[in-house]
Amino acid sequence: MIEVENQPAVIVKGLYKSFKLPHEQHSGLKQMLVNRLKGKKGYEVQHVLKDVSFEINQGEFFGIVGRNGSGKSTLLKLLAGIYVPDKGSIQINGSLTPFIELGVGFNPELTGRENVFLNGALLGFSKPEMEAMYQSIVDFAELDRFMDQKLKNYSSGMQVRLAFSIAIRAESDILVLDEVLAVGDSAFQTKCFNYFEKLKKEKKTIILVTHDMGSVKRFCSKAVYIENGEMVKEGDPLEIADYYDEANIQDVQLDSKIKIYNKHKLSAKILEKTNNTVSFDFQYDISGDVKAYVGVSVILNGISFAEITTSIDKPLNGKGRLVYVLNTDMFNSGIYQFTASLFDLNNRELLTVSKVRNVFTVNGRDITKGGILKLEDTWVYEQ
């Protein structure tokens, strides 16, 4: 293993990268010259990265987080040497292997077995080395029965599993991983998670780009958040993951002035959020002499796990407003949804549903493991 004493594994300073986006295609050299003479550029400059700087220490599991279009993939390709920066510098202390596009170099007309040796050669392994590790690659991918089939007959999931199983054999000081934790089904993902736990224990330097904040919290020792090509935040991965979730919530929130296409109306919106509470504002407009009640649900991963209604002893009628304060002290950290419905008090018939699914996060470090709610830690430990 190549190591440079007392040196960070990666040093990025003042990185800039832009691309020219053409507005029109030239039909020929003459048309291009005419457009130039008229002062038409025919393209615009897209500034993808702007003054990005950070350091990655040896042995760190470093996360790069950002929404789509923020510049993450361009940054990875710069680190991998695929792109050249317009300005700034990248210093890599050690060998680096990028897992940016798994399966690049696969030939669909060759068998799985032949593709293993082809990809191994691209990674720099000799034929005897590949023969020695062939069975472990196949076992990890769980594709033993399919290795003599042509790759074009594999499903996309099978191809990714095989590519990942080959790629992790690369023996380098720094690994660059782009969304590779999302490969395969849940059983294979568990195997991948165990592999990355192993890398973390071995103090390998890992650069992870992902939209999965659970992976950032689980694996990363440090992270950065990139937005519109700029590095907005750097530091604790839990804080970065929460920052990412909050940024995405801003896009999820819809206008609280909802159009209801029946005679009853119900709106719901977040009024205020503190460290341990979320306050919701409900406004209703019940037509006629109908007496009603409001039912609310807290949802995680599409499942309602907590519900409450307004008191049946205080029926709602006409126009009015309600406020409900949700205590989140007992919740594990995560992203939750809150929905509201209006019901007829007499026959429990659904009258209307709020069209907004309010989304909120519960932040923090969960010291004890659990499901949705945090139960009291009443364990008694005996040595």
C-alpha positions as CSV (number, residue, x, y, z in Angstrom):
1,M,0.0,0.0,0.0
2,I,1.3,3.4,-1.0
3,E,1.3,5.9,1.9
4,V,2.7,9.4,2.2
5,E,3.7,10.1,5.8
6,N,1.6,12.9,7.5
7,Q,-0.1,13.8,4.2
8,P,-3.8,13.9,3.5
9,A,-5.0,11.2,1.0
10,V,-6.6,13.9,-1.2
11,I,-6.1,17.7,-1.3
12,V,-8.5,19.8,-3.4
13,K,-7.9,23.5,-3.7
14,G,-9.9,26.2,-5.5
15,L,-11.5,23.9,-8.0
16,Y,-13.4,25.3,-10.9
17,K,-15.0,23.5,-13.9
18,S,-17.3,24.7,-16.6
19,F,-18.8,23.3,-19.8
20,K,-20.0,24.9,-23.0
21,L,-23.6,24.1,-23.8
22,P,-24.4,24.6,-27.5
23,H,-27.6,26.5,-28.4
24,E,-27.7,25.5,-32.0
25,Q,-25.9,23.1,-34.5
26,H,-24.0,24.5,-37.4
27,S,-25.0,23.1,-40.8
28,G,-21.4,23.8,-42.0
29,L,-18.3,25.8,-41.7
30,K,-19.9,28.7,-43.6
31,Q,-22.8,28.9,-41.2
32,M,-20.4,28.8,-38.2
33,L,-18.4,31.7,-39.7
34,V,-21.6,33.8,-40.4
35,N,-22.7,33.3,-36.8
36,R,-19.3,34.3,-35.5
37,L,-19.3,37.5,-37.6
38,K,-22.8,38.3,-36.3
39,G,-21.5,38.0,-32.8
40,K,-23.5,34.9,-32.0
41,K,-21.6,32.5,-29.7
42,G,-24.0,29.6,-30.3
43,Y,-23.4,28.4,-26.7
44,E,-23.6,29.3,-23.1
45,V,-21.1,28.5,-20.4
46,Q,-22.3,26.3,-17.5
47,H,-20.3,26.8,-14.4
48,V,-20.5,23.4,-12.7
49,L,-18.0,23.8,-9.9
50,K,-17.0,27.1,-8.3
51,D,-14.1,27.3,-5.8
52,V,-14.4,23.9,-4.2
53,S,-11.8,23.1,-1.6
54,F,-11.4,20.3,1.0
55,E,-9.0,17.7,2.3
56,I,-9.5,14.0,2.9
57,N,-7.3,12.4,5.5
58,Q,-5.9,8.9,5.1
59,G,-8.4,6.3,6.5
60,E,-11.4,8.6,6.3
61,F,-14.8,7.5,4.9
62,F,-15.6,10.8,3.2
63,G,-19.2,11.6,2.0
64,I,-20.0,14.0,-0.9
65,V,-23.7,15.0,-0.7
66,G,-25.9,17.2,-2.9
67,R,-29.0,17.2,-4.9
68,N,-29.2,16.3,-8.6
69,G,-27.3,18.8,-10.7
70,S,-25.2,20.1,-7.8
71,G,-21.8,19.1,-9.5
72,K,-21.1,15.8,-7.6
73,S,-20.5,13.6,-10.6
74,T,-18.3,16.3,-12.2
75,L,-16.2,16.4,-9.0
76,L,-15.8,12.7,-9.0
77,K,-14.6,12.6,-12.6
78,L,-12.1,15.3,-11.8
79,L,-10.8,13.3,-8.9
80,A,-10.6,10.2,-11.1
81,G,-8.7,12.2,-13.8
82,I,-11.4,11.9,-16.4
83,Y,-11.9,15.7,-16.5
84,V,-9.2,18.4,-16.2
85,P,-10.1,21.4,-14.0
86,D,-10.3,24.9,-15.5
87,K,-8.6,26.3,-12.4
88,G,-7.4,24.9,-9.1
89,S,-5.5,21.7,-8.1
90,I,-6.1,18.1,-7.0
91,Q,-3.4,16.2,-5.2
92,I,-3.8,12.5,-4.8
93,N,-1.4,10.8,-2.4
94,G,-1.7,7.1,-3.3
95,S,-3.4,5.0,-5.9
96,L,-7.0,5.7,-6.7
97,T,-9.7,3.4,-8.2
98,P,-13.1,5.0,-9.2
99,F,-16.3,3.0,-9.1
100,I,-18.2,5.6,-11.1
101,E,-19.9,3.6,-13.8
102,L,-20.1,-0.1,-12.9
103,G,-19.9,-2.4,-15.9
104,V,-18.0,0.0,-18.2
105,G,-16.0,-2.3,-20.5
106,F,-18.5,-5.2,-20.4
107,N,-19.1,-6.9,-23.7
108,P,-22.7,-8.2,-24.1
109,E,-21.7,-10.8,-26.6
110,L,-19.2,-12.4,-24.2
111,T,-20.2,-14.8,-21.4
112,G,-20.2,-13.7,-17.7
113,R,-17.0,-15.8,-17.3
114,E,-15.2,-14.0,-20.2
115,N,-16.3,-10.6,-18.9
116,V,-14.8,-11.3,-15.5
117,F,-11.4,-11.9,-17.0
118,L,-11.8,-8.9,-19.4
119,N,-12.7,-6.6,-16.6
120,G,-9.9,-8.0,-14.4
121,A,-7.4,-7.2,-17.2
122,L,-8.8,-3.6,-17.3
123,L,-8.1,-3.4,-13.5
124,G,-4.5,-4.5,-14.0
125,F,-4.8,-8.1,-12.9
126,S,-2.9,-10.9,-14.6
127,K,-4.7,-14.1,-15.8
128,P,-3.3,-16.2,-13.0
129,E,-4.4,-13.6,-10.5
130,M,-7.9,-13.6,-12.0
131,E,-8.1,-17.4,-12.0
132,A,-7.2,-17.4,-8.3
133,M,-10.0,-14.9,-7.4
134,Y,-12.6,-16.0,-10.0
135,Q,-14.7,-18.2,-7.7
136,S,-14.8,-15.7,-4.9
137,I,-16.1,-13.1,-7.4
138,V,-18.8,-15.4,-8.6
139,D,-19.8,-16.4,-5.1
140,F,-20.1,-12.8,-4.0
141,A,-22.3,-12.0,-7.1
142,E,-24.3,-15.2,-6.5
143,L,-24.3,-15.9,-10.2
144,D,-22.6,-19.4,-10.4
145,R,-25.3,-20.9,-12.6
146,F,-25.2,-18.1,-15.1
147,M,-21.5,-17.6,-15.8
148,D,-21.5,-19.4,-19.1
149,Q,-24.4,-17.4,-20.5
150,K,-23.9,-14.4,-22.7
151,L,-24.0,-11.1,-20.7
152,K,-26.8,-9.8,-23.0
153,N,-29.1,-12.4,-21.4
154,Y,-28.4,-11.0,-17.9
155,S,-30.9,-8.7,-16.2
156,S,-29.6,-5.2,-15.4
157,G,-29.4,-6.2,-11.7
158,M,-27.3,-9.3,-12.5
159,Q,-24.9,-7.2,-14.5
160,V,-24.5,-4.6,-11.8
161,R,-23.8,-7.4,-9.2
162,L,-21.2,-9.0,-11.3
163,A,-19.5,-5.6,-12.1
164,F,-19.5,-4.7,-8.4
165,S,-18.1,-8.1,-7.4
166,I,-15.2,-7.5,-9.8
167,A,-14.6,-3.9,-9.0
168,I,-14.1,-4.5,-5.3
169,R,-11.1,-6.6,-6.0
170,A,-9.1,-3.5,-7.0
171,E,-6.2,-3.1,-4.6
172,S,-5.8,0.6,-4.2
173,D,-5.3,3.2,-1.4
174,I,-8.4,5.3,-2.3
175,L,-11.7,4.1,-3.5
176,V,-14.3,6.4,-5.2
177,L,-17.8,5.1,-4.9
178,D,-20.7,6.7,-6.9
179,E,-24.1,5.3,-5.6
180,V,-22.8,1.8,-5.6
181,L,-24.5,1.1,-2.3
182,A,-27.8,1.0,-4.2
183,V,-26.9,-2.1,-6.2
184,G,-28.9,-5.3,-6.3
185,D,-31.7,-6.5,-4.0
186,S,-31.9,-6.1,-0.3
187,A,-29.9,-9.3,0.4
188,F,-27.1,-8.2,-1.9
189,Q,-27.1,-4.7,-0.4
190,T,-26.6,-6.3,3.0
191,K,-23.6,-8.1,1.7
192,C,-22.3,-4.8,0.2
193,F,-22.9,-3.0,3.6
194,N,-20.8,-5.7,5.3
195,Y,-18.1,-5.2,2.8
196,F,-18.0,-1.5,3.4
197,E,-18.0,-2.1,7.2
198,K,-14.9,-4.2,6.6
199,L,-13.2,-1.4,4.5
200,K,-14.0,1.1,7.3
201,K,-12.4,-1.2,9.9
202,E,-9.3,-1.6,7.7
203,K,-9.0,2.3,7.6
204,K,-9.3,2.4,3.8
205,T,-9.7,5.9,2.4
206,I,-13.2,5.9,0.8
207,I,-15.0,8.7,-1.1
208,L,-18.7,8.1,-1.2
209,V,-21.3,10.0,-3.3
210,T,-24.9,9.0,-2.5
211,H,-28.4,10.2,-2.0
212,D,-28.9,7.7,0.8
213,M,-28.5,9.6,4.0
214,G,-28.7,6.4,6.0
215,S,-25.4,5.3,4.4
216,V,-23.9,8.7,5.1
217,K,-24.8,8.4,8.8
218,R,-23.8,4.8,9.0
219,F,-20.4,4.9,7.2
220,C,-19.0,8.4,6.9
221,S,-16.6,10.0,9.3
222,K,-16.8,13.4,7.5
223,A,-19.0,14.8,4.7
224,V,-19.5,17.9,2.5
225,Y,-22.7,19.3,1.0
226,I,-22.5,20.8,-2.5
227,E,-25.2,23.0,-3.9
228,N,-25.1,24.7,-7.4
229,G,-21.4,23.9,-7.7
230,E,-20.4,25.4,-4.4
231,M,-19.4,23.7,-1.2
232,V,-22.0,25.0,1.3
233,K,-21.3,22.9,4.4
234,E,-18.5,20.6,5.7
235,G,-18.2,18.6,8.8
236,D,-20.1,16.0,10.9
237,P,-22.0,13.5,8.6
238,L,-25.1,13.6,10.8
239,E,-25.4,17.3,10.4
240,I,-24.7,17.1,6.6
241,A,-27.4,14.4,6.2
242,D,-29.9,16.5,8.2
243,Y,-29.0,19.5,6.1
244,Y,-29.6,17.5,2.9
245,D,-33.0,16.3,4.2
246,E,-34.1,19.8,5.1
247,A,-33.1,21.1,1.6
248,N,-35.1,18.4,-0.1
249,I,-38.1,19.1,2.1
250,Q,-38.3,22.7,0.8
251,D,-39.0,21.2,-2.6
252,V,-41.6,18.7,-1.3
253,Q,-43.6,21.4,0.6
254,L,-46.6,22.4,-1.6
255,D,-48.7,25.6,-1.5
256,S,-51.0,25.3,1.5
257,K,-53.8,27.0,-0.4
258,I,-55.4,23.8,-1.7
259,K,-58.1,23.5,-4.3
260,I,-60.7,21.0,-3.1
261,Y,-63.2,20.0,-5.8
262,N,-66.1,19.2,-3.5
263,K,-68.2,21.1,-1.0
264,H,-66.0,20.4,2.1
265,K,-62.5,21.9,2.4
266,L,-59.5,21.0,4.7
267,S,-56.0,22.4,4.6
268,A,-52.9,21.5,6.7
269,K,-49.5,23.1,7.0
270,I,-46.5,23.1,9.3
271,L,-46.8,26.2,11.6
272,E,-43.6,25.8,13.6
273,K,-40.8,23.3,14.3
274,T,-38.6,23.2,17.3
275,N,-36.0,20.6,18.5
276,N,-38.7,18.4,20.0
277,T,-42.1,19.5,18.6
278,V,-43.8,20.2,15.3
279,S,-46.9,22.4,15.3
280,F,-49.5,22.0,12.5
281,D,-52.2,24.4,11.5
282,F,-55.5,23.1,10.1
283,Q,-58.3,25.1,8.5
284,Y,-61.6,23.6,7.6
285,D,-64.8,24.7,5.8
286,I,-67.6,22.3,6.3
287,S,-70.7,22.8,4.2
288,G,-74.3,22.7,5.5
289,D,-75.3,21.2,8.8
290,V,-72.7,18.4,8.7
291,K,-70.9,17.7,12.0
292,A,-67.4,16.4,11.5
293,Y,-64.0,15.6,13.0
294,V,-60.4,15.7,11.8
295,G,-58.2,12.6,11.8
296,V,-54.4,12.9,11.3
297,S,-51.7,10.3,10.6
298,V,-47.9,10.3,10.9
299,I,-46.4,8.2,8.1
300,L,-42.9,6.7,7.7
301,N,-42.0,4.8,4.5
302,G,-45.6,4.8,3.3
303,I,-47.0,3.3,6.6
304,S,-49.1,5.1,9.1
305,F,-47.8,4.3,12.6
306,A,-49.5,7.0,14.7
307,E,-53.0,8.4,14.4
308,I,-55.1,10.9,16.4
309,T,-58.5,12.6,15.9
310,T,-60.2,15.7,17.3
311,S,-62.6,15.0,20.2
312,I,-66.0,13.6,19.2
313,D,-67.4,15.6,22.1
314,K,-66.4,18.8,20.2
315,P,-67.9,18.3,16.7
316,L,-66.7,20.7,14.0
317,N,-69.1,22.7,11.9
318,G,-68.8,25.6,9.5
319,K,-65.5,27.3,9.2
320,G,-62.7,27.1,11.8
321,R,-59.1,26.6,12.6
322,L,-57.2,24.0,14.7
323,V,-53.6,23.7,15.9
324,Y,-52.0,20.4,16.9
325,V,-48.5,20.1,18.6
326,L,-46.7,16.8,17.9
327,N,-44.1,15.8,20.5
328,T,-41.2,14.2,18.6
329,D,-39.1,13.3,21.7
330,M,-40.0,9.7,21.3
331,F,-39.3,9.5,17.6
332,N,-36.1,8.1,16.1
333,S,-34.4,10.4,13.6
334,G,-35.8,10.2,10.1
335,I,-38.1,11.8,7.6
336,Y,-41.8,11.7,8.4
337,Q,-45.1,12.8,6.7
338,F,-48.2,14.1,8.3
339,T,-51.6,14.0,6.6
340,A,-55.1,15.1,7.6
341,S,-58.6,13.9,6.6
342,L,-62.1,15.2,7.4
343,F,-64.8,12.7,8.5
344,D,-68.6,12.8,9.1
345,L,-69.2,12.4,12.8
346,N,-72.4,10.5,12.3
347,N,-71.4,7.7,9.9
348,R,-67.6,8.0,9.9
349,E,-67.7,8.7,6.1
350,L,-64.7,10.4,4.6
351,L,-65.6,13.9,3.5
352,T,-62.3,15.2,2.1
353,V,-58.5,14.8,2.4
354,S,-55.9,17.5,2.7
355,K,-53.9,17.6,-0.5
356,V,-50.6,18.5,1.2
357,R,-48.4,15.8,2.8
358,N,-46.4,17.9,5.2
359,V,-42.9,16.5,5.5
360,F,-40.6,17.0,8.6
361,T,-37.4,15.6,9.9
362,V,-36.5,14.5,13.3
363,N,-32.7,15.2,13.7
364,G,-30.2,13.8,16.1
365,R,-27.9,10.9,16.9
366,D,-29.8,7.8,17.9
367,I,-27.7,6.1,20.5
368,T,-29.9,3.1,20.8
369,K,-31.2,1.2,17.8
370,G,-34.9,0.8,17.2
371,G,-37.8,1.1,14.9
372,I,-40.0,4.2,14.5
373,L,-40.4,5.2,18.1
374,K,-37.8,5.5,20.8
375,L,-38.8,3.4,23.7
376,E,-37.3,3.9,27.2
377,D,-33.9,2.4,27.7
378,T,-34.7,0.2,30.7
379,W,-32.2,-2.6,30.0
380,V,-30.4,-4.1,32.9
381,Y,-26.9,-5.3,32.0
382,E,-25.2,-8.0,33.9
383,Q,-21.6,-9.0,33.4
